[in-house]
């Protein structure tokens, strides 16, 4: 960060797993590419700074990238922005979730994100290294109070809590496993950095042309959800700090 005089609650490090999630953050926060090709930076009205970066898909990539970025930017409030899969049937595609609890499905640990800008937190997001499809026991997740699932929040939160860094999650539901639109074949299109494997996508379309309408719809919903999460995160960063 360029201004060490700013308090940590006015210096934000916004993290996104995928490039399609980073682009709307850059737009919503009015950021510009920094000297480092993977970093974007900008100022907030009324004082404050935002740095945004890509962390990749999955717990391992997210933990490694968060550690590396906090080594360089230690005194910040971390914000994770991106999409999620809806588990609760009442959570519709396009719903933004700002959880008060993040459950690590691998360890059973529950983590508590920080409040940001007076935005209400509610519900639980679960993090898993496994891609959740309709074949999973969704009822078991619902019984634990899980509203949505992702692959990074608990990993990011774990690194932040180890370092005493405040953190907040903004996720918008882009799909729901029980709708049957997303499966392992679709997940196989995604590279570890969140970009699309065009060759894999073409193979899927050629093998299953009837899936084209669903893939188009999914792409549209992911884009809209990423945008909503980014705008919610940017809005919260601009609000006055939450009283402690």
Residue frames as qw, qx, qy, qz and C-alpha x, y, z in Angstrom:
[[0.000, 0.886, 0.463, 0.000, 0.00, 0.00, 0.00],
 [0.449, 0.536, -0.006, 0.715, 1.26, 3.46, -0.81],
 [0.193, -0.659, 0.155, -0.710, 0.05, 5.36, 2.28],
 [0.513, -0.104, -0.782, 0.338, 1.08, 3.74, 5.58],
 [0.086, -0.078, 0.388, -0.914, -0.59, 6.60, 7.48],
 [0.641, -0.177, -0.306, -0.682, -4.04, 5.27, 6.63],
 [0.555, -0.263, 0.678, -0.404, -5.56, 2.96, 9.26],
 [0.145, -0.062, 0.961, 0.226, -6.04, -0.70, 8.26],
 [0.337, 0.526, 0.743, -0.242, -9.83, -0.24, 8.13],
 [0.392, 0.811, 0.021, -0.435, -9.36, 2.19, 5.23],
 [0.146, 0.557, -0.742, -0.343, -6.86, 0.01, 3.36],
 [0.866, 0.121, 0.333, -0.353, -8.46, -2.92, 1.59],
 [0.038, -0.353, 0.866, 0.353, -7.02, -5.96, -0.12],
 [0.782, 0.254, 0.167, -0.544, -9.74, -7.39, -2.38],
 [0.214, -0.293, 0.905, 0.221, -9.14, -10.97, -3.47],
 [0.788, 0.301, 0.011, -0.536, -10.90, -12.92, -6.22],
 [0.737, -0.141, 0.648, 0.128, -10.41, -16.56, -7.26],
 [0.622, 0.397, 0.576, 0.353, -11.14, -16.07, -10.99],
 [0.228, -0.028, 0.266, 0.936, -10.33, -13.47, -13.62],
 [0.172, -0.530, -0.605, -0.569, -14.05, -13.15, -14.36],
 [0.466, -0.751, -0.442, 0.152, -14.47, -12.07, -10.72],
 [0.487, -0.363, -0.016, 0.794, -11.48, -9.72, -10.71],
 [0.195, 0.319, 0.418, 0.828, -12.59, -7.65, -13.72],
 [0.259, -0.762, -0.448, -0.390, -15.82, -6.37, -12.09],
 [0.580, -0.652, -0.223, 0.434, -13.90, -5.52, -8.89],
 [0.443, -0.071, 0.203, 0.871, -11.50, -3.41, -10.94],
 [0.022, -0.513, -0.463, -0.722, -14.45, -1.62, -12.56],
 [0.447, -0.751, -0.471, -0.119, -16.49, -1.19, -9.37],
 [0.580, -0.657, -0.109, 0.469, -13.55, 0.22, -7.41],
 [0.326, 0.943, -0.071, 0.015, -12.09, 2.27, -10.27],
 [0.684, -0.536, 0.385, 0.312, -8.70, 0.54, -10.07],
 [0.522, 0.764, -0.358, -0.127, -5.70, 0.67, -12.38],
 [0.947, 0.073, -0.204, 0.236, -3.03, -1.92, -13.04],
 [0.443, -0.841, 0.272, 0.148, -0.06, -1.48, -10.74],
 [0.132, 0.701, -0.676, -0.182, 3.59, -2.13, -11.56],
 [0.309, -0.101, 0.944, -0.052, 3.02, -5.76, -10.66],
 [0.311, -0.012, -0.649, -0.694, 0.94, -7.22, -13.51],
 [0.371, -0.354, -0.858, -0.037, -1.25, -9.13, -11.06],
 [0.190, -0.487, -0.539, 0.661, -2.14, -6.13, -8.85],
 [0.037, 0.662, 0.394, 0.636, -4.67, -3.33, -9.36],
 [0.331, -0.352, -0.473, 0.737, -4.78, -0.26, -7.15],
 [0.028, -0.622, -0.345, -0.702, -6.88, 2.81, -6.57],
 [0.035, 0.038, -0.492, 0.869, -8.15, 5.33, -4.03],
 [0.120, -0.605, -0.787, 0.003, -11.52, 5.64, -2.33],
 [0.071, -0.707, -0.159, -0.685, -13.53, 8.87, -2.08],
 [0.547, -0.766, 0.031, -0.337, -12.97, 10.47, 1.31],
 [0.130, -0.666, 0.711, -0.183, -9.74, 8.60, 1.93],
 [0.839, -0.090, 0.515, -0.150, -8.85, 4.98, 1.61],
 [0.218, 0.550, -0.706, -0.390, -7.02, 2.64, -0.73],
 [0.919, 0.103, 0.286, -0.253, -7.87, -0.58, -2.50],
 [0.059, 0.489, -0.817, -0.301, -5.53, -3.22, -3.87],
 [0.886, 0.149, 0.204, -0.388, -7.06, -6.12, -5.79],
 [0.071, 0.503, -0.834, -0.215, -5.51, -9.37, -6.95],
 [0.848, 0.075, -0.395, -0.346, -6.25, -12.84, -8.23],
 [0.439, -0.516, 0.690, -0.256, -5.72, -15.80, -5.89],
 [0.305, 0.199, -0.895, -0.257, -6.76, -18.80, -8.01],
 [0.773, -0.223, -0.245, -0.541, -9.32, -21.53, -7.46],
 [0.844, -0.149, -0.508, 0.087, -9.34, -23.90, -4.48],
 [0.612, -0.789, -0.038, 0.039, -8.18, -23.82, -0.84],
 [0.784, -0.222, 0.138, 0.563, -4.49, -24.49, -1.49],
 [0.407, 0.460, 0.237, 0.752, -4.10, -21.79, -4.15],
 [0.229, -0.857, -0.219, -0.407, -6.13, -19.32, -2.07],
 [0.701, -0.681, -0.024, 0.210, -4.07, -19.87, 1.09],
 [0.708, -0.037, 0.182, 0.682, -0.75, -19.57, -0.77],
 [0.248, 0.584, 0.265, 0.726, -1.75, -16.39, -2.59],
 [0.390, -0.866, -0.196, -0.245, -3.28, -14.77, 0.50],
 [0.753, -0.511, 0.021, 0.415, -0.10, -15.47, 2.46],
 [0.581, 0.155, 0.236, 0.763, 2.07, -13.98, -0.27],
 [0.045, 0.712, 0.292, 0.637, -0.11, -10.88, -0.66],
 [0.525, -0.834, -0.147, -0.084, -0.32, -10.24, 3.09],
 [0.749, -0.241, 0.028, 0.617, 3.47, -10.48, 3.31],
 [0.346, 0.274, 0.234, 0.866, 3.53, -7.43, 1.04],
 [0.271, -0.482, -0.154, -0.819, 0.41, -5.70, 2.39],
 [0.335, -0.128, -0.855, 0.374, 0.14, -6.62, 6.09],
 [0.047, 0.324, 0.514, -0.793, -2.02, -3.82, 7.52],
 [0.311, -0.038, -0.495, -0.810, -5.24, -4.19, 5.54],
 [0.650, 0.140, 0.533, -0.523, -8.82, -5.38, 5.73],
 [0.078, -0.107, 0.890, 0.436, -9.13, -8.39, 3.41],
 [0.648, 0.330, 0.224, -0.648, -12.25, -8.67, 1.26],
 [0.264, -0.041, 0.905, 0.332, -13.01, -11.80, -0.75],
 [0.535, 0.436, 0.073, -0.720, -15.37, -11.23, -3.68],
 [0.100, 0.209, -0.877, -0.420, -16.77, -13.86, -6.01],
 [0.698, -0.077, -0.365, -0.612, -19.45, -16.36, -6.90],
 [0.297, -0.206, 0.860, -0.361, -20.83, -19.32, -4.99],
 [0.357, -0.168, -0.837, -0.379, -23.08, -22.33, -5.41],
 [0.510, -0.317, 0.187, -0.778, -26.44, -22.05, -3.67],
 [0.179, 0.012, -0.973, 0.149, -27.33, -24.92, -1.33],
 [0.235, 0.373, 0.640, -0.630, -30.44, -23.64, 0.43],
 [0.265, 0.487, 0.737, 0.387, -33.38, -23.91, -2.04],
 [0.024, -0.906, -0.384, 0.178, -34.55, -20.51, -0.84],
 [0.263, -0.666, 0.288, 0.636, -31.32, -18.88, -1.99],
 [0.697, 0.664, 0.268, -0.046, -31.90, -17.92, -5.61],
 [0.654, 0.199, 0.219, 0.696, -29.33, -17.31, -8.32],
 [0.136, 0.681, 0.120, 0.709, -28.29, -13.67, -8.00],
 [0.591, -0.785, -0.163, -0.092, -28.53, -13.60, -4.18],
 [0.325, 0.630, -0.492, 0.506, -25.56, -11.94, -2.50],
 [0.818, -0.483, -0.303, 0.070, -24.40, -13.66, 0.69],
 [0.124, 0.686, -0.474, 0.537, -22.29, -11.90, 3.34],
 [0.783, -0.288, -0.551, 0.006, -21.82, -14.75, 5.81],
 [0.391, -0.783, 0.322, -0.361, -21.29, -14.44, 9.52],
 [0.724, -0.371, 0.581, 0.011, -19.87, -17.97, 9.63],
 [0.586, 0.551, -0.542, -0.243, -17.55, -19.80, 7.22],
 [0.874, -0.261, 0.389, -0.128, -17.33, -23.56, 7.67],
 [0.182, 0.567, -0.771, -0.227, -14.25, -25.49, 6.55],
 [0.927, 0.008, -0.074, -0.368, -15.71, -28.83, 5.45],
 [0.690, 0.372, -0.586, 0.206, -12.26, -30.48, 5.52],
 [0.284, 0.202, -0.686, 0.639, -11.64, -29.76, 9.21],
 [0.361, -0.642, -0.677, -0.007, -15.04, -28.85, 10.63],
 [0.311, -0.296, -0.263, 0.864, -13.65, -25.53, 11.85],
 [0.110, 0.864, 0.470, 0.140, -15.93, -22.51, 11.86],
 [0.405, -0.035, -0.022, 0.913, -14.47, -19.10, 11.15],
 [0.012, 0.828, 0.486, -0.279, -16.07, -15.72, 11.81],
 [0.411, 0.462, 0.219, 0.755, -15.58, -13.00, 9.19],
 [0.178, -0.321, -0.309, 0.878, -15.49, -9.38, 10.31],
 [0.246, 0.828, 0.476, -0.165, -18.24, -6.84, 9.82],
 [0.395, -0.024, 0.294, 0.870, -17.52, -4.19, 7.19],
 [0.066, -0.132, -0.261, -0.954, -19.15, -0.82, 6.68],
 [0.452, 0.092, 0.442, -0.769, -22.25, -1.71, 8.66],
 [0.597, 0.134, -0.591, -0.526, -23.30, -4.32, 6.08],
 [0.796, -0.262, 0.337, -0.429, -25.43, -7.03, 7.70],
 [0.191, 0.344, -0.915, -0.092, -23.87, -10.49, 7.88],
 [0.779, -0.053, 0.316, -0.539, -26.07, -13.56, 7.89],
 [0.956, 0.223, -0.038, -0.187, -25.86, -17.29, 7.37],
 [0.632, -0.467, 0.573, 0.233, -23.11, -19.78, 6.69],
 [0.651, 0.634, -0.368, -0.198, -20.91, -20.43, 3.67],
 [0.866, -0.299, 0.382, 0.117, -19.02, -23.72, 3.50],
 [0.268, 0.759, -0.542, -0.242, -15.65, -24.16, 1.80],
 [0.900, -0.066, 0.430, 0.020, -14.54, -27.40, 0.20],
 [0.146, -0.509, 0.667, 0.524, -11.77, -28.56, -2.10],
 [0.310, 0.230, 0.895, 0.225, -14.29, -30.80, -3.86],
 [0.234, -0.034, -0.349, -0.907, -16.58, -29.52, -6.56],
 [0.355, 0.230, 0.738, -0.526, -20.15, -29.81, -5.27],
 [0.291, -0.017, -0.647, -0.704, -22.67, -31.24, -7.75],
 [0.720, -0.205, -0.080, -0.658, -26.17, -32.69, -7.52],
 [0.797, 0.029, -0.603, 0.028, -24.59, -36.08, -6.69],
 [0.215, 0.233, -0.649, 0.691, -23.40, -34.81, -3.30],
 [0.312, -0.546, -0.753, 0.194, -25.43, -35.07, -0.10],
 [0.021, 0.471, 0.069, 0.879, -26.89, -31.58, -0.28],
 [0.604, -0.643, -0.344, -0.321, -29.40, -32.35, 2.47],
 [0.755, -0.349, -0.300, 0.468, -26.54, -32.95, 4.92],
 [0.338, 0.167, -0.034, 0.925, -25.12, -29.52, 4.11],
 [0.301, -0.566, -0.272, -0.718, -28.52, -27.89, 4.53],
 [0.721, -0.554, -0.416, -0.007, -28.95, -29.60, 7.90],
 [0.626, -0.244, -0.216, 0.708, -25.78, -27.86, 9.08],
 [0.013, -0.865, -0.247, 0.437, -27.18, -24.48, 8.06],
 [0.387, -0.212, 0.468, 0.766, -25.09, -24.06, 4.90],
 [0.422, 0.727, 0.223, -0.494, -26.58, -21.50, 2.51],
 [0.628, 0.747, -0.204, -0.074, -23.89, -21.62, -0.17],
 [0.862, -0.268, 0.250, 0.349, -20.57, -23.28, -0.96],
 [0.375, 0.879, -0.293, -0.033, -17.28, -22.05, -2.37],
 [0.935, 0.099, -0.172, 0.292, -13.69, -23.24, -2.60],
 [0.478, 0.455, -0.249, 0.709, -11.67, -20.41, -1.01],
 [0.315, -0.790, -0.018, -0.526, -13.32, -18.53, 1.89],
 [0.829, -0.558, -0.001, 0.031, -12.17, -20.76, 4.77],
 [0.808, 0.093, -0.005, 0.582, -8.61, -20.85, 3.40],
 [0.191, 0.636, -0.011, 0.748, -8.46, -17.06, 3.10],
 [0.537, -0.742, -0.030, -0.401, -10.03, -16.68, 6.55],
 [0.908, -0.323, -0.095, 0.248, -7.55, -19.11, 8.08],
 [0.607, 0.264, -0.064, 0.747, -4.56, -17.11, 6.86],
 [0.092, -0.692, -0.035, -0.715, -6.15, -13.83, 7.99],
 [0.715, -0.658, -0.088, -0.220, -6.96, -15.15, 11.47],
 [0.863, -0.120, -0.131, 0.473, -3.42, -16.47, 11.91],
 [0.441, 0.259, -0.024, 0.859, -2.15, -12.95, 11.25],
 [0.109, -0.561, -0.495, 0.655, -4.80, -11.03, 13.14],
 [0.030, 0.058, -0.390, -0.919, -6.11, -9.46, 9.93],
 [0.497, 0.375, 0.478, -0.619, -9.80, -8.58, 9.61],
 [0.014, -0.050, 0.822, 0.567, -11.64, -10.18, 6.68],
 [0.545, 0.357, 0.373, -0.660, -15.09, -10.12, 5.06],
 [0.298, 0.086, 0.873, 0.376, -16.74, -12.32, 2.43],
 [0.509, 0.458, 0.067, -0.725, -19.01, -11.19, -0.41],
 [0.203, -0.013, 0.921, 0.331, -20.35, -14.07, -2.49],
 [0.581, 0.286, 0.008, -0.762, -23.16, -14.01, -5.02],
 [0.673, 0.084, 0.732, -0.066, -24.93, -17.22, -6.03],
 [0.248, 0.469, -0.536, -0.656, -24.24, -18.02, -9.70],
 [0.602, 0.057, -0.717, -0.347, -25.63, -21.57, -9.79],
 [0.662, -0.341, 0.451, -0.491, -27.25, -24.21, -7.61],
 [0.054, -0.284, 0.949, 0.127, -26.05, -27.83, -7.63],
 [0.421, 0.283, 0.814, -0.285, -29.59, -29.18, -7.29],
 [0.523, 0.643, 0.010, -0.560, -30.54, -27.46, -10.58],
 [0.853, 0.107, 0.479, 0.180, -28.26, -29.93, -12.39],
 [0.487, 0.871, -0.055, -0.007, -26.58, -27.37, -14.66],
 [0.072, 0.793, -0.592, 0.129, -23.08, -27.72, -13.19],
 [0.987, -0.153, 0.056, 0.003, -21.18, -31.00, -13.08],
 [0.674, -0.466, 0.366, 0.441, -17.60, -32.30, -13.16],
 [0.611, 0.407, 0.429, 0.527, -17.43, -31.81, -16.94],
 [0.073, 0.938, 0.154, 0.303, -18.23, -28.11, -16.56],
 [0.528, -0.811, 0.199, 0.152, -15.75, -27.78, -13.70],
 [0.798, -0.065, 0.371, 0.471, -13.13, -29.38, -15.96],
 [0.428, 0.774, 0.211, 0.416, -13.28, -26.31, -18.18],
 [0.251, -0.956, 0.087, -0.128, -11.83, -24.22, -15.36],
 [0.648, 0.386, -0.439, 0.489, -8.06, -23.82, -15.03],
 [0.580, -0.404, -0.494, 0.507, -6.46, -23.37, -11.57],
 [0.198, -0.109, -0.088, 0.970, -6.13, -19.61, -12.15],
 [0.302, 0.547, 0.517, -0.586, -9.82, -19.34, -12.90],
 [0.307, 0.460, -0.411, -0.725, -9.47, -18.86, -16.64],
 [0.870, 0.246, 0.249, -0.347, -11.34, -21.07, -19.10],
 [0.398, -0.242, 0.794, 0.389, -9.74, -23.97, -20.95],
 [0.519, 0.443, -0.171, -0.711, -11.09, -23.21, -24.41],
 [0.357, 0.250, -0.856, -0.280, -10.11, -26.60, -25.81],
 [0.022, 0.151, 0.929, -0.336, -11.93, -28.40, -22.98],
 [0.392, 0.423, 0.335, -0.745, -14.98, -26.21, -23.54],
 [0.493, 0.403, -0.476, -0.607, -15.02, -27.04, -27.24],
 [0.223, 0.096, -0.969, -0.043, -14.73, -30.76, -26.53],
 [0.189, 0.282, 0.769, -0.542, -17.68, -30.56, -24.14],
 [0.465, 0.476, 0.058, -0.745, -19.82, -28.66, -26.63],
 [0.434, 0.350, -0.692, -0.458, -18.98, -31.02, -29.49],
 [0.157, -0.007, -0.981, 0.116, -19.70, -34.08, -27.37],
 [0.021, -0.547, -0.774, 0.319, -22.91, -32.67, -25.86],
 [0.081, 0.265, 0.297, 0.914, -24.36, -29.98, -28.15],
 [0.371, -0.665, -0.568, -0.312, -27.67, -30.04, -26.27],
 [0.541, -0.559, -0.363, 0.513, -25.87, -28.51, -23.31],
 [0.347, 0.295, 0.127, 0.881, -25.07, -25.31, -25.18],
 [0.262, -0.725, -0.271, -0.576, -28.14, -23.36, -23.92],
 [0.718, -0.655, -0.211, 0.105, -27.35, -24.29, -20.30],
 [0.687, -0.120, -0.015, 0.717, -23.69, -23.33, -20.74],
 [0.146, 0.516, 0.195, 0.821, -24.67, -19.97, -22.20],
 [0.491, -0.752, -0.257, -0.357, -27.06, -19.38, -19.31],
 [0.790, -0.463, -0.165, 0.366, -24.41, -20.43, -16.79],
 [0.533, 0.150, 0.042, 0.831, -21.85, -18.07, -18.31],
 [0.111, -0.647, -0.216, -0.723, -24.34, -15.23, -18.13],
 [0.656, -0.698, -0.243, -0.154, -25.29, -16.01, -14.53],
 [0.764, -0.256, -0.130, 0.578, -21.64, -16.26, -13.43],
 [0.331, 0.347, 0.088, 0.873, -20.90, -12.87, -15.01],
 [0.327, -0.695, -0.224, -0.600, -23.88, -11.22, -13.36],
 [0.774, -0.581, -0.237, 0.083, -23.15, -12.79, -9.98],
 [0.676, -0.048, -0.094, 0.729, -19.49, -11.74, -10.09],
 [0.103, 0.502, 0.129, 0.849, -20.60, -8.20, -10.88],
 [0.533, -0.708, -0.245, -0.393, -23.09, -8.08, -8.01],
 [0.808, -0.424, -0.202, 0.356, -20.55, -9.41, -5.52],
 [0.528, 0.156, -0.005, 0.835, -17.98, -6.86, -6.71],
 [0.106, -0.613, -0.170, -0.764, -20.41, -3.95, -6.45],
 [0.688, -0.665, -0.254, -0.140, -21.48, -5.02, -2.96],
 [0.775, -0.253, -0.135, 0.563, -17.85, -5.28, -1.86],
 [0.341, 0.336, 0.073, 0.875, -16.96, -1.91, -3.38],
 [0.340, -0.711, -0.244, -0.565, -19.96, -0.26, -1.72],
 [0.770, -0.586, -0.226, 0.113, -19.01, -1.67, 1.69],
 [0.676, -0.030, -0.072, 0.733, -15.43, -0.44, 1.33],
 [0.121, 0.489, 0.134, 0.853, -16.73, 3.09, 0.72],
 [0.521, -0.730, -0.347, -0.275, -18.93, 3.13, 3.83],
 [0.203, -0.763, 0.444, -0.423, -17.68, 4.55, 7.17],
 [0.326, 0.242, -0.886, 0.225, -15.74, 2.00, 9.24],
 [0.677, -0.474, -0.520, -0.214, -17.78, -0.26, 11.49],
 [0.317, -0.738, 0.369, -0.467, -17.55, 0.92, 15.14],
 [0.582, 0.149, -0.770, 0.214, -15.48, -1.46, 17.23]]
